Amino acid sequence: MAPRELAHVLRQLPQPHHSELLVGAATGDDAAVWKLDDDRALVSTADFITPIVDDARIWGRIAAANAVSDVYAMGGTPLFALNLVGWNTDDLPIELLGDVLLGGSEIAQEAGFAVVGGHTVADPEPKYGMAVTGVVAPQRVLTNAGLRVGQQLILTKPLGVGIVTTAIKADRSPAEATSAALAAMQQLNARAAQVAVASGATGCTDVTGFGLLGHAGRMAVESGVRLQIDFDELPLLPHTRELAVDGMAPGGTRRNLAGNAHLLDAAGRDEIDQLIVADAQTSGGLLFAVDPAASDDALSDLRSDGHGAARIGKVTAGEPIIVLR
């Protein structure tokens, strides 16, 4: 479902009004934030995915990294999680589920949070993810609505996951692209969140299913700003463009582009470039904005820690859209 369609559905629901609710569903943020006191607020999110690789343990690792990413996107630290599982016991051995959960447990250990239970339902299509609870300082919450004119945009992981994983399923992905995509999806956004907060970021999101176009577009709308993105500066997984040319863009990527056309000024960029900007990511990087004086140090910190980060554009005044250059 495209962001525009989801927003239409959510607008029909009653909106909660509580003084303790710092971030709810209204702005399409990555997680809810509930204030406990002046120093602490809870961050709560849930996410699950269908298999995108054949290796069950790696799928578990990717799904867990994807789920906890929403806590990091709010500037928070995860505390504990509950597993969410859909499983077809008629067709899939229960031992395979053990491998999936092992992968999730490995990511939890790496991130320093506890997996304390969960829930499983019968499902013809397997699914796995987590409901994650974290903590954040109320005055340091990062949201979709926090972008400021004059800031620079930093993206912490390369794009192209949707295109490459589609090629993997079709047995058409070069080994270099496959290896890079699997590594990127399993990389935690913990350090990226630390760098964002330390650099004075005021707005942040993680780039996942709605692609850079959908997530950045929502930030532009909620912040009331225009985003200028330099396409040639975007970090991409190896072979992303040639695979897109070969027709490997998934259906979700095409729906992202069609559903967010009103937010994009492509400035003459061809359809392939537009599909890359709209590519549906799984466990993608963080997109955050900092003052120009802080961007060099932020990039240096991220790259020295193994992130394929790049400065991809800037925040300007104007109609809330994304302009490609």
Backbone bond lengths (Angstrom), bond angles and torsions (degrees), N, CA, C in turn:
res aa  C-N    CA-C-N  psi(-1)  N-CA   C-N-CA  omega(-1)  CA-C   N-CA-C  phi
1 M - - - 1.460 - - 1.533 109.70 -
2 A 1.327 117.34 131.61 1.458 121.78 -179.54 1.526 110.44 -72.83
3 P 1.357 117.23 155.18 1.465 120.15 -179.68 1.520 113.22 -54.41
4 R 1.339 117.00 -37.69 1.461 120.44 -177.43 1.531 110.62 -65.43
5 E 1.357 116.04 -40.87 1.458 120.38 179.54 1.526 110.72 -68.07
6 L 1.351 116.15 -42.31 1.451 120.23 179.61 1.531 110.63 -63.25
7 A 1.318 116.60 -42.49 1.463 120.34 178.82 1.526 110.93 -60.03
8 H 1.340 116.59 -38.42 1.469 120.43 178.67 1.526 110.99 -62.54
9 V 1.335 116.64 -41.82 1.461 120.83 178.54 1.522 110.62 -64.97
10 L 1.317 116.78 -46.56 1.462 120.72 -175.92 1.527 111.87 -65.32
11 R 1.328 116.69 -31.01 1.464 119.39 179.96 1.524 112.48 -64.57
12 Q 1.322 116.84 -20.70 1.461 120.34 -179.12 1.530 112.35 -83.95
13 L 1.312 117.28 -8.21 1.458 121.15 -177.81 1.523 110.65 -92.85
14 P 1.321 118.08 150.10 1.470 119.80 175.36 1.523 110.60 -65.00
15 Q 1.314 116.34 137.34 1.452 121.23 -179.00 1.526 110.46 -96.99
16 P 1.342 116.63 130.68 1.470 118.93 179.19 1.519 111.44 -70.52
17 H 1.321 115.55 145.96 1.466 120.86 178.04 1.524 107.86 -129.04
18 H 1.312 115.93 98.45 1.451 122.55 178.70 1.525 108.06 -134.47
19 S 1.304 116.66 136.94 1.462 120.08 -179.31 1.526 111.44 -63.17
20 E 1.342 116.59 -26.21 1.466 119.60 -178.76 1.531 112.34 -80.87
21 L 1.334 118.01 -16.42 1.463 120.98 -178.61 1.530 109.32 -80.52
22 L 1.320 116.15 102.63 1.458 120.79 -178.03 1.529 111.83 -82.00
23 V 1.322 117.03 -36.05 1.464 121.85 178.60 1.526 108.14 -139.35
24 G 1.327 116.29 123.44 1.459 121.09 177.06 1.510 110.61 -120.79
25 A 1.330 115.95 -149.23 1.458 120.65 -175.20 1.524 113.38 -84.50
26 A 1.316 117.56 -12.44 1.465 120.30 -169.99 1.519 113.48 -60.80
27 T 1.326 117.86 -35.55 1.462 120.82 -175.79 1.523 112.82 -100.24
28 G 1.341 117.14 7.39 1.460 119.74 177.81 1.505 113.53 64.77
29 D 1.324 116.85 30.71 1.463 119.76 -178.73 1.525 111.25 -73.20
30 D 1.328 115.21 173.26 1.453 121.21 -172.86 1.521 113.15 -76.63
31 A 1.333 117.67 -24.79 1.459 121.24 -177.88 1.518 108.68 -154.82
32 A 1.340 115.09 163.86 1.459 120.80 174.06 1.530 109.00 -88.28
33 V 1.326 115.70 148.33 1.469 120.80 178.72 1.521 108.40 -129.20
34 W 1.330 115.61 126.19 1.467 122.86 -176.34 1.526 109.42 -122.12
35 K 1.320 116.78 120.16 1.470 120.86 -176.99 1.517 111.33 -74.70
36 L 1.322 116.07 128.51 1.460 122.02 174.63 1.519 111.12 -93.90
37 D 1.328 115.79 -45.82 1.459 122.02 177.77 1.524 107.29 -158.73
38 D 1.324 117.38 -169.88 1.465 120.24 -175.33 1.523 113.00 -65.90
39 D 1.322 117.40 -19.30 1.463 120.68 -174.62 1.520 114.09 -109.84
40 R 1.326 117.12 -15.70 1.465 119.33 -173.09 1.527 111.90 -136.91
41 A 1.313 114.20 141.61 1.466 121.16 171.91 1.520 108.29 -139.93
42 L 1.318 116.38 145.80 1.455 121.63 176.59 1.528 110.02 -85.99
43 V 1.330 115.64 143.16 1.458 123.13 173.45 1.525 106.90 -115.58
44 S 1.327 117.33 127.68 1.471 120.24 -176.26 1.518 110.27 -132.19
45 T 1.342 116.14 134.42 1.455 121.02 -179.08 1.523 109.94 -153.14
46 A 1.315 116.50 164.03 1.460 122.26 174.81 1.519 108.85 -146.46
47 D 1.333 115.85 141.48 1.457 120.07 178.67 1.526 108.77 -157.57
48 F 1.321 116.98 143.97 1.456 121.13 174.40 1.513 108.94 -148.88
49 I 1.326 116.08 157.30 1.458 121.18 -175.85 1.525 109.97 -138.58
50 T 1.320 115.96 159.90 1.458 121.89 170.73 1.526 108.59 -83.28
51 P 1.320 118.63 166.11 1.472 119.92 -178.86 1.522 112.08 -61.87
52 I 1.328 115.27 135.58 1.461 119.89 175.96 1.523 111.47 -119.25
53 V 1.343 116.09 -6.15 1.465 122.25 174.17 1.526 107.66 -137.26
54 D 1.322 116.24 162.04 1.459 120.39 -178.34 1.526 112.63 -79.16
55 D 1.318 118.05 -29.41 1.455 121.87 -178.30 1.527 109.70 -73.77
56 A 1.336 117.68 116.53 1.463 121.43 -173.69 1.522 112.35 -64.50
57 R 1.326 117.33 -40.53 1.465 119.67 -178.88 1.523 110.89 -66.03
58 I 1.326 116.38 -41.64 1.470 119.19 179.39 1.522 110.17 -66.99
59 W 1.336 117.54 -38.46 1.461 119.51 174.34 1.526 110.40 -58.35
60 G 1.320 117.57 -43.67 1.462 120.77 177.72 1.507 112.06 -60.67
61 R 1.327 117.17 -41.17 1.464 121.05 179.21 1.531 110.37 -64.24
62 I 1.327 116.22 -44.96 1.466 119.99 -179.09 1.520 110.63 -64.03
63 A 1.335 116.76 -44.87 1.464 120.30 -178.79 1.514 111.72 -61.92
64 A 1.329 117.31 -40.03 1.462 120.60 179.54 1.524 111.19 -69.36
65 A 1.328 117.03 -43.05 1.469 120.20 177.77 1.523 110.63 -62.70
66 N 1.316 116.60 -36.91 1.459 121.81 178.00 1.527 111.27 -65.45
67 A 1.337 116.89 -42.55 1.464 120.60 -177.49 1.524 112.28 -68.40
68 V 1.316 116.78 -44.71 1.468 119.56 -176.68 1.529 111.54 -73.01
69 S 1.319 117.00 -17.87 1.461 120.80 -179.22 1.520 112.42 -57.28
70 D 1.335 117.45 -33.42 1.465 120.28 -179.14 1.527 112.01 -62.99
71 V 1.326 117.15 -33.47 1.466 120.33 176.33 1.528 109.81 -66.95
72 Y 1.321 115.92 -44.31 1.463 119.49 178.75 1.528 111.13 -62.59
73 A 1.331 117.02 -37.54 1.458 120.65 -178.27 1.524 112.43 -62.87
74 M 1.328 117.15 -23.76 1.459 121.16 177.28 1.530 112.00 -89.87
75 G 1.339 116.54 2.21 1.457 120.68 -177.94 1.510 113.30 84.93
76 G 1.358 117.10 13.69 1.456 121.31 -173.42 1.512 114.59 -97.64
77 T 1.324 114.35 177.90 1.458 123.83 177.26 1.519 108.30 -122.63
78 P 1.340 118.70 125.72 1.475 120.01 -178.42 1.522 111.78 -70.54
79 L 1.341 115.62 144.33 1.457 122.09 177.90 1.519 111.52 -109.20
80 F 1.332 117.02 -52.79 1.457 120.52 -178.93 1.528 109.59 -154.27
81 A 1.351 114.81 167.39 1.464 119.69 -177.06 1.514 110.05 -145.93
82 L 1.335 115.07 156.95 1.457 123.94 172.09 1.525 108.07 -116.23
83 N 1.322 117.17 132.08 1.455 120.62 177.23 1.530 110.85 -70.55
84 L 1.322 116.82 142.38 1.460 124.20 174.39 1.524 107.28 -121.03
85 V 1.342 117.07 119.41 1.456 120.69 -172.35 1.523 111.01 -132.99
86 G 1.322 115.94 133.09 1.451 123.10 165.66 1.520 107.26 -116.08
87 W 1.341 117.94 126.47 1.471 118.82 -171.56 1.525 110.87 -143.09
88 N 1.321 114.70 139.12 1.460 122.42 178.25 1.532 108.46 -101.60
89 T 1.311 117.50 93.00 1.461 121.18 -175.60 1.526 112.53 -71.61
90 D 1.335 118.11 -15.80 1.464 120.33 178.00 1.527 111.86 -73.10
91 D 1.340 116.27 -31.00 1.461 120.53 -175.63 1.519 113.98 -112.34
92 L 1.334 117.40 -18.87 1.456 120.62 -174.42 1.523 110.51 -120.81
93 P 1.322 117.78 131.98 1.472 119.69 179.29 1.517 111.25 -68.21
94 I 1.321 115.41 145.51 1.457 120.19 -179.21 1.521 110.83 -66.29
95 E 1.341 116.63 -24.99 1.468 120.32 177.81 1.531 110.87 -63.35
96 L 1.330 115.82 -31.86 1.460 119.99 178.40 1.525 110.33 -66.31
97 L 1.328 116.44 -37.27 1.464 120.20 175.78 1.523 110.03 -62.45
98 G 1.325 116.56 -36.24 1.458 119.43 176.57 1.511 111.99 -58.89
99 D 1.335 117.26 -38.44 1.470 120.97 177.69 1.525 110.90 -66.10
100 V 1.341 115.99 -40.64 1.469 119.95 178.51 1.524 110.29 -60.44
101 L 1.326 116.39 -48.94 1.461 120.92 -178.09 1.516 111.23 -66.39
102 L 1.327 117.21 -32.36 1.465 120.26 176.27 1.526 110.02 -62.76
103 G 1.334 116.77 -43.18 1.460 119.57 177.62 1.514 112.29 -60.14
104 G 1.345 116.19 -42.61 1.458 119.82 177.37 1.514 111.86 -63.27
105 S 1.327 116.36 -39.68 1.461 120.89 179.11 1.519 111.60 -64.65
106 E 1.324 116.65 -37.09 1.466 120.22 178.16 1.527 111.19 -61.61
107 I 1.341 116.57 -44.44 1.464 120.10 178.67 1.531 110.30 -64.20
108 A 1.327 117.21 -40.83 1.460 120.14 178.44 1.520 110.94 -59.74
109 Q 1.322 117.10 -42.34 1.458 120.77 178.58 1.521 111.10 -64.02
110 E 1.324 116.63 -42.70 1.464 120.43 179.10 1.524 111.30 -63.34
111 A 1.329 116.36 -36.79 1.466 120.95 -177.13 1.529 112.49 -85.67
112 G 1.327 116.79 -16.46 1.459 119.70 177.52 1.514 114.68 85.76
113 F 1.353 117.68 24.81 1.461 118.55 174.49 1.526 109.38 -118.35
114 A 1.326 116.49 162.82 1.456 121.88 -175.85 1.516 111.08 -101.93
115 V 1.322 117.04 140.29 1.466 122.47 170.53 1.527 106.72 -96.70
116 V 1.337 116.73 115.64 1.465 120.75 -167.12 1.526 113.92 -114.52
117 G 1.314 117.75 13.29 1.461 120.46 179.96 1.506 110.26 149.18
118 G 1.348 115.91 -154.55 1.447 118.78 178.53 1.513 112.21 159.11
119 H 1.329 115.30 -164.59 1.466 120.84 -178.23 1.517 108.91 -148.39
120 T 1.349 115.64 140.00 1.454 122.59 -178.73 1.523 109.82 -126.12
121 V 1.334 116.34 137.66 1.457 121.50 175.63 1.520 109.01 -128.83
122 A 1.333 115.72 154.34 1.458 120.55 173.72 1.524 109.04 -71.37
123 D 1.336 116.45 132.54 1.462 121.05 -175.25 1.524 108.36 -151.55
124 P 1.330 118.08 128.82 1.471 119.27 179.45 1.520 112.97 -63.51
125 E 1.336 117.53 -25.33 1.463 121.44 176.91 1.529 108.25 -114.42
126 P 1.331 118.57 120.45 1.464 119.91 -177.31 1.520 112.57 -63.84
127 K 1.319 114.04 143.08 1.462 121.35 177.86 1.520 108.40 -141.32
128 Y 1.330 116.05 148.18 1.459 119.28 176.50 1.525 109.86 -149.69
129 G 1.303 114.29 141.87 1.456 120.72 175.70 1.508 109.58 -173.23
130 M 1.324 116.28 -158.90 1.452 121.32 -176.33 1.523 111.12 -148.00
131 A 1.328 115.19 150.19 1.460 121.82 162.80 1.523 105.75 -99.76
132 V 1.314 116.76 120.52 1.464 121.35 -171.83 1.522 110.23 -117.16
133 T 1.317 115.48 136.47 1.459 122.74 175.46 1.529 109.15 -116.55
134 G 1.321 115.43 133.51 1.457 120.64 179.34 1.509 110.92 -136.78
135 V 1.323 115.20 -171.99 1.456 121.48 -178.39 1.528 108.88 -135.38
136 V 1.325 116.31 148.16 1.453 122.28 178.90 1.516 108.82 -150.45
137 A 1.312 117.32 150.76 1.459 121.19 173.28 1.525 108.51 -72.57
138 P 1.332 118.44 128.59 1.472 120.12 -175.36 1.518 113.66 -54.53
139 Q 1.321 117.65 -34.39 1.460 120.40 -177.88 1.531 112.82 -81.55
140 R 1.346 117.17 -3.16 1.464 120.38 -178.24 1.528 112.37 -116.71
141 V 1.320 117.56 15.01 1.465 120.46 -179.81 1.533 110.00 -67.21
142 L 1.325 116.45 132.84 1.457 121.95 175.84 1.529 108.80 -100.90
143 T 1.323 116.54 132.57 1.462 119.89 -175.54 1.522 111.76 -133.59
144 N 1.340 114.96 171.58 1.463 121.70 174.78 1.524 112.60 -63.67
145 A 1.306 116.42 -25.97 1.463 120.88 -171.42 1.520 113.11 -94.99
146 G 1.328 117.72 13.24 1.457 119.69 -171.25 1.508 117.28 -98.39
147 L 1.328 118.72 3.71 1.462 119.74 -177.26 1.527 111.43 -70.47
148 R 1.336 115.80 144.78 1.461 122.19 -178.44 1.531 110.15 -127.32
149 V 1.328 115.93 141.29 1.466 121.13 179.47 1.530 109.51 -57.62
150 G 1.329 115.89 134.37 1.459 122.30 179.04 1.520 113.47 100.23
151 Q 1.330 117.67 -14.56 1.457 120.00 179.49 1.526 111.13 -74.94
152 Q 1.325 115.00 160.78 1.457 121.74 175.85 1.523 109.76 -107.49
153 L 1.330 115.36 147.90 1.462 122.18 -175.41 1.520 110.68 -98.60
154 I 1.315 116.22 131.26 1.464 122.08 177.85 1.525 109.28 -121.45
155 L 1.324 115.59 130.19 1.459 122.72 175.70 1.518 107.75 -112.62
156 T 1.344 117.30 130.00 1.464 119.99 -167.75 1.525 115.47 -96.11
157 K 1.331 118.75 -11.56 1.465 121.62 176.93 1.525 109.30 -134.89
158 P 1.333 116.95 155.28 1.474 119.32 177.73 1.518 112.60 -71.51
159 L 1.325 115.21 152.39 1.455 122.89 175.41 1.530 110.45 -87.22
160 G 1.327 115.42 167.20 1.456 120.83 174.98 1.513 114.80 115.18
161 V 1.335 117.12 3.18 1.464 120.23 -176.16 1.533 111.61 -59.83
162 G 1.325 117.57 -44.64 1.455 119.96 -178.71 1.521 112.07 -62.09
163 I 1.309 116.11 -41.82 1.467 121.23 -179.62 1.524 110.43 -67.39
164 V 1.330 116.97 -45.26 1.462 119.92 -177.55 1.530 111.44 -68.70
165 T 1.334 117.73 -42.46 1.468 118.77 -179.76 1.533 111.61 -66.47
166 T 1.327 116.80 -31.29 1.470 119.36 173.45 1.523 110.17 -64.57
167 A 1.324 116.04 -39.85 1.465 120.36 177.40 1.525 111.16 -67.41
168 I 1.335 117.00 -35.80 1.468 120.44 177.03 1.524 109.69 -60.73
169 K 1.327 116.85 -46.40 1.473 120.49 -179.53 1.526 111.59 -62.91
170 A 1.322 116.02 -30.15 1.466 120.50 179.58 1.522 111.87 -89.86
171 D 1.332 116.85 4.21 1.463 122.49 -178.37 1.528 111.61 57.83
172 R 1.337 114.53 39.38 1.470 119.91 -179.18 1.523 112.11 -125.96
173 S 1.311 117.65 12.60 1.465 120.63 -179.18 1.520 110.41 -91.97
174 P 1.332 117.90 126.70 1.471 119.81 173.90 1.524 110.52 -60.35
175 A 1.320 116.91 150.14 1.462 121.64 -177.24 1.525 111.79 -55.88
176 E 1.316 117.12 -38.55 1.467 121.13 -179.18 1.528 110.99 -62.56
177 A 1.336 116.87 -41.82 1.457 121.08 179.76 1.517 110.96 -68.65
178 T 1.326 116.44 -42.13 1.467 120.66 179.99 1.518 110.88 -61.38
179 S 1.314 116.75 -48.35 1.464 121.26 -178.99 1.517 111.24 -61.33
180 A 1.326 116.98 -43.75 1.465 120.62 -178.90 1.519 111.58 -66.26
181 A 1.335 117.42 -39.51 1.463 120.75 -179.84 1.519 111.18 -66.46
182 L 1.329 117.61 -44.50 1.457 120.62 179.97 1.524 111.02 -63.49
183 A 1.323 116.74 -39.84 1.466 120.07 178.65 1.516 111.17 -65.36
184 A 1.330 116.98 -42.95 1.464 120.53 -178.36 1.522 111.18 -64.44
185 M 1.329 117.60 -42.13 1.456 120.55 -177.25 1.527 112.73 -68.94
186 Q 1.331 117.14 -26.19 1.456 120.21 179.57 1.531 112.74 -90.21
187 Q 1.315 116.87 -7.66 1.468 120.66 -179.57 1.527 110.25 -76.62
188 L 1.317 115.94 126.17 1.462 120.62 178.45 1.526 111.17 -71.19
189 N 1.322 115.62 151.17 1.464 121.24 174.90 1.525 112.69 -93.64
190 A 1.333 116.63 15.81 1.462 120.41 -178.01 1.525 111.66 -60.98
191 R 1.316 116.34 -51.68 1.461 119.78 -178.64 1.530 110.87 -66.22
192 A 1.324 116.89 -37.45 1.461 120.10 177.94 1.522 110.91 -60.09
193 A 1.332 116.96 -40.17 1.461 120.76 178.52 1.526 110.80 -66.11
194 Q 1.321 116.78 -41.44 1.466 120.38 178.16 1.522 111.20 -60.32
195 V 1.332 115.82 -43.54 1.463 119.94 179.35 1.525 110.71 -65.40
196 A 1.321 117.44 -41.79 1.460 120.96 179.40 1.521 110.85 -59.23
197 V 1.328 116.74 -48.70 1.468 120.55 -179.08 1.526 110.63 -64.75
198 A 1.335 117.17 -45.48 1.466 121.16 -178.51 1.530 112.03 -64.35
199 S 1.337 116.36 -27.25 1.469 120.76 -178.62 1.515 112.71 -87.02
200 G 1.330 116.98 0.57 1.459 120.23 178.54 1.507 114.48 82.72
201 A 1.326 117.62 23.82 1.469 120.23 177.90 1.524 109.74 -58.24
202 T 1.321 115.23 141.94 1.466 120.44 177.96 1.524 112.30 -111.44
203 G 1.327 117.07 -15.22 1.452 121.40 178.98 1.511 109.64 -142.75
204 C 1.339 116.30 144.91 1.464 120.12 -177.22 1.520 109.54 -158.86
205 T 1.320 116.55 151.30 1.454 123.31 169.70 1.513 107.77 -151.21
206 D 1.330 117.55 161.83 1.461 118.00 169.50 1.518 108.24 -101.38
207 V 1.318 115.10 145.85 1.463 121.40 -175.33 1.524 107.62 -94.62
208 T 1.330 116.01 106.61 1.464 120.48 -176.58 1.527 109.98 -127.95
209 G 1.329 117.96 -125.62 1.446 121.49 -167.71 1.520 116.95 -60.41
210 F 1.325 118.00 -28.87 1.464 120.28 -179.53 1.529 112.70 -86.59
211 G 1.330 116.90 0.73 1.454 120.57 177.63 1.523 112.63 73.82
212 L 1.321 115.21 172.07 1.466 119.47 177.65 1.522 110.34 -59.38
213 L 1.327 117.45 -39.97 1.457 120.88 -179.19 1.519 111.30 -60.58
214 G 1.333 117.74 -49.23 1.459 120.23 -177.48 1.506 113.50 -67.80
215 H 1.328 117.15 -45.13 1.460 120.06 -177.08 1.529 112.18 -72.83
216 A 1.326 116.84 -44.05 1.464 119.38 177.83 1.521 110.58 -68.30
217 G 1.335 116.42 -35.95 1.457 119.66 178.08 1.513 111.73 -62.28
218 R 1.337 117.47 -40.12 1.462 120.38 177.36 1.521 110.47 -64.91
219 M 1.325 117.02 -38.63 1.467 119.97 177.00 1.524 111.00 -62.17
220 A 1.327 116.63 -41.36 1.465 120.07 179.53 1.521 110.80 -61.30
221 V 1.329 115.82 -45.04 1.467 120.84 -179.04 1.522 110.50 -64.45
222 E 1.336 117.49 -49.57 1.464 120.56 -176.05 1.516 112.48 -69.14
223 S 1.332 117.49 -28.09 1.465 120.89 179.61 1.517 112.56 -90.95
224 G 1.347 117.54 -13.02 1.454 120.82 -178.96 1.512 113.18 68.69
225 V 1.343 116.41 39.16 1.464 120.90 -177.55 1.521 109.83 -134.05
226 R 1.324 115.55 169.46 1.462 122.14 174.10 1.523 108.59 -106.40
227 L 1.336 115.96 140.79 1.459 120.50 177.63 1.517 109.32 -110.26
228 Q 1.306 115.33 125.32 1.466 121.70 175.80 1.524 107.39 -102.80
229 I 1.326 117.15 117.04 1.461 121.78 -176.06 1.526 109.74 -114.69
230 D 1.313 115.36 127.10 1.459 122.26 178.69 1.527 108.35 -88.55
231 F 1.324 116.07 102.06 1.466 119.76 -172.81 1.521 112.29 -55.94
232 D 1.326 117.25 -39.99 1.466 120.02 -176.05 1.526 112.56 -69.01
233 E 1.330 117.11 -12.22 1.464 120.53 177.37 1.527 112.58 -92.88
234 L 1.328 117.44 -6.99 1.462 119.74 -178.20 1.519 110.78 -66.79
235 P 1.325 118.39 130.17 1.469 120.34 174.50 1.528 109.13 -75.34
236 L 1.323 116.51 131.89 1.469 121.42 -177.67 1.524 109.92 -126.52
237 L 1.332 115.96 146.30 1.449 120.17 170.86 1.522 109.43 -63.92
238 P 1.336 117.42 152.10 1.472 119.39 179.24 1.522 111.71 -55.21
239 H 1.324 116.14 138.75 1.467 124.22 173.58 1.536 113.37 70.13
240 T 1.323 118.32 11.78 1.467 119.97 -177.66 1.523 111.44 -58.35
241 R 1.319 116.94 -48.55 1.465 118.40 -174.42 1.527 111.83 -68.42
242 E 1.320 117.21 -42.36 1.468 118.01 -178.57 1.525 111.36 -66.88
243 L 1.330 117.26 -32.77 1.459 119.87 176.48 1.530 110.87 -69.59
244 A 1.340 116.64 -37.39 1.465 119.62 176.50 1.531 110.35 -64.61
245 V 1.319 116.70 -40.73 1.467 120.98 176.87 1.528 110.29 -60.85
246 D 1.332 116.79 -34.07 1.467 121.67 -179.79 1.528 112.73 -81.03
247 G 1.335 117.54 7.33 1.458 120.45 174.29 1.510 115.18 88.76
248 M 1.344 117.73 19.86 1.458 121.18 -176.06 1.529 114.29 -88.61
249 A 1.319 118.53 5.03 1.466 119.69 176.79 1.523 109.46 -68.52
250 P 1.341 119.28 125.91 1.468 121.20 -177.66 1.521 112.05 -72.77
251 G 1.332 114.77 167.37 1.454 119.52 179.85 1.504 113.18 -60.23
252 G 1.343 117.27 -36.98 1.456 120.70 179.42 1.519 112.24 -62.65
253 T 1.324 116.76 -36.11 1.468 121.07 177.46 1.527 110.53 -65.20
254 R 1.313 116.18 -43.32 1.468 119.96 -179.99 1.535 110.86 -66.83
255 R 1.323 116.38 -37.52 1.467 119.20 176.58 1.524 110.73 -66.86
256 N 1.324 117.39 -37.26 1.462 120.45 176.67 1.522 111.15 -59.05
257 L 1.322 115.69 -44.83 1.464 119.75 -178.44 1.523 110.82 -66.60
258 A 1.330 116.68 -45.01 1.466 119.94 -179.26 1.521 111.22 -66.01
259 G 1.325 117.46 -39.86 1.459 121.02 -176.28 1.507 114.90 -76.78
260 N 1.338 116.92 -14.43 1.467 119.92 -178.31 1.526 112.72 -120.29
261 A 1.313 116.02 18.93 1.470 119.62 -178.75 1.523 111.40 -57.91
262 H 1.341 116.76 -31.18 1.464 120.45 -179.02 1.528 112.42 -69.54
263 L 1.330 117.46 -14.69 1.467 121.16 -179.79 1.517 113.07 -99.54
264 L 1.326 117.89 -0.40 1.460 120.98 -171.65 1.518 112.56 -119.29
265 D 1.332 116.15 126.28 1.455 123.02 165.66 1.525 105.28 -105.67
266 A 1.341 116.42 100.86 1.461 120.47 -172.82 1.517 112.94 -74.42
267 A 1.319 118.03 -13.59 1.469 123.02 174.84 1.534 112.09 50.93
268 G 1.328 116.60 42.73 1.451 120.13 176.04 1.509 115.10 87.03
269 R 1.320 119.16 -4.25 1.467 121.20 177.49 1.526 109.71 -67.72
270 D 1.335 115.77 140.26 1.461 119.17 -175.61 1.528 111.61 -75.04
271 E 1.330 115.35 176.18 1.462 120.54 -175.02 1.523 112.02 -62.52
272 I 1.316 117.77 -35.24 1.463 120.41 -179.62 1.518 110.39 -63.01
273 D 1.321 117.49 -45.60 1.469 120.70 177.45 1.526 110.46 -61.15
274 Q 1.321 116.19 -41.06 1.460 119.57 179.39 1.525 111.26 -65.39
275 L 1.327 118.00 -38.34 1.462 120.94 177.55 1.529 110.96 -64.70
276 I 1.304 116.86 -37.23 1.463 120.01 178.61 1.527 110.28 -63.81
277 V 1.315 116.92 -42.22 1.465 120.53 178.87 1.533 110.47 -65.84
278 A 1.326 116.64 -30.26 1.466 121.00 -178.58 1.527 112.64 -93.31
279 D 1.322 118.31 -0.47 1.468 120.94 -171.21 1.518 112.19 -58.26
280 A 1.331 115.83 129.59 1.458 122.29 -179.66 1.522 109.86 -71.47
281 Q 1.314 116.67 117.79 1.457 122.07 -177.95 1.526 111.50 -98.29
282 T 1.311 116.45 152.27 1.456 123.02 168.43 1.522 107.10 -119.14
283 S 1.331 116.61 127.84 1.465 121.50 -177.55 1.522 110.81 52.02
284 G 1.336 115.51 50.18 1.458 120.45 179.21 1.513 112.26 -78.09
285 G 1.311 115.34 -176.34 1.460 120.91 -177.31 1.512 113.12 -84.01
286 L 1.322 115.20 -179.66 1.456 121.42 174.58 1.523 109.47 -90.90
287 L 1.310 115.97 144.53 1.458 123.32 169.99 1.512 106.82 -114.51
288 F 1.339 117.27 117.76 1.450 119.53 179.41 1.522 110.54 -138.63
289 A 1.329 115.27 164.22 1.458 121.43 -176.27 1.517 110.46 -122.49
290 V 1.340 115.59 134.64 1.465 121.42 179.45 1.521 109.02 -135.64
291 D 1.318 115.79 163.34 1.455 120.37 175.11 1.530 109.65 -64.63
292 P 1.342 118.05 148.24 1.472 120.60 -177.23 1.523 113.83 -53.12
293 A 1.326 118.06 -35.53 1.463 120.71 -177.71 1.518 112.51 -65.44
294 A 1.329 116.95 -21.65 1.465 120.32 -177.29 1.517 113.32 -99.28
295 S 1.330 118.48 -8.35 1.465 120.16 -170.46 1.528 112.89 -71.68
296 D 1.329 118.12 -37.41 1.462 119.77 -178.76 1.524 111.41 -63.25
297 D 1.321 116.66 -45.81 1.465 119.95 179.45 1.524 111.22 -65.56
298 A 1.323 116.41 -38.63 1.459 119.34 178.65 1.526 110.72 -62.15
299 L 1.313 117.32 -45.54 1.460 120.86 178.55 1.516 111.64 -62.70
300 S 1.326 116.28 -43.31 1.460 120.31 179.68 1.523 111.24 -60.66
301 D 1.335 115.99 -44.06 1.466 120.20 179.62 1.526 111.36 -62.51
302 L 1.322 116.32 -43.10 1.461 120.41 -178.41 1.525 111.62 -67.33
303 R 1.306 116.72 -45.45 1.459 119.68 -177.67 1.521 111.87 -67.47
304 S 1.331 116.84 -36.16 1.461 119.63 178.64 1.523 111.67 -67.86
305 D 1.325 116.47 -18.93 1.461 121.53 179.91 1.535 111.84 -99.93
306 G 1.330 116.62 12.30 1.458 120.20 174.08 1.503 115.94 90.23
307 H 1.315 118.64 13.93 1.461 121.17 178.32 1.535 110.23 -92.40
308 G 1.330 115.27 137.44 1.456 120.18 175.51 1.511 110.93 -84.26
309 A 1.322 115.86 59.77 1.463 121.95 -171.70 1.522 111.56 -86.84
310 A 1.328 115.10 156.11 1.461 120.69 178.40 1.517 109.80 -152.88
311 R 1.335 114.79 152.51 1.469 121.23 170.93 1.518 106.14 -87.27
312 I 1.325 117.10 116.67 1.472 119.70 -168.39 1.525 114.42 -110.46
313 G 1.319 118.26 -1.63 1.454 118.69 -179.52 1.503 112.48 163.44
314 K 1.330 115.15 -158.86 1.458 119.09 -176.45 1.523 110.76 -148.68
315 V 1.325 114.14 165.92 1.462 122.66 179.06 1.521 108.20 -100.04
316 T 1.328 116.48 126.93 1.455 120.83 -179.44 1.514 110.46 -128.57
317 A 1.317 115.45 169.65 1.468 119.69 175.77 1.528 108.91 -80.34
318 G 1.317 116.13 154.59 1.457 120.19 176.80 1.507 112.62 135.52
319 E 1.327 115.42 -176.51 1.452 121.74 178.73 1.532 109.43 -55.03
320 P 1.349 118.80 135.13 1.458 120.77 -176.23 1.533 113.32 -72.29
321 I 1.319 115.15 84.89 1.440 122.46 177.06 1.522 108.08 -138.40
322 I 1.323 116.20 176.93 1.461 122.75 173.97 1.520 107.93 -109.13
323 V 1.311 115.74 127.88 1.451 122.05 178.27 1.520 108.79 -111.93
324 L 1.338 116.70 119.88 1.459 120.89 176.91 1.513 109.83 -85.27
325 R 1.323 114.07 145.34 1.476 119.49 175.64 1.526 109.11 -121.74
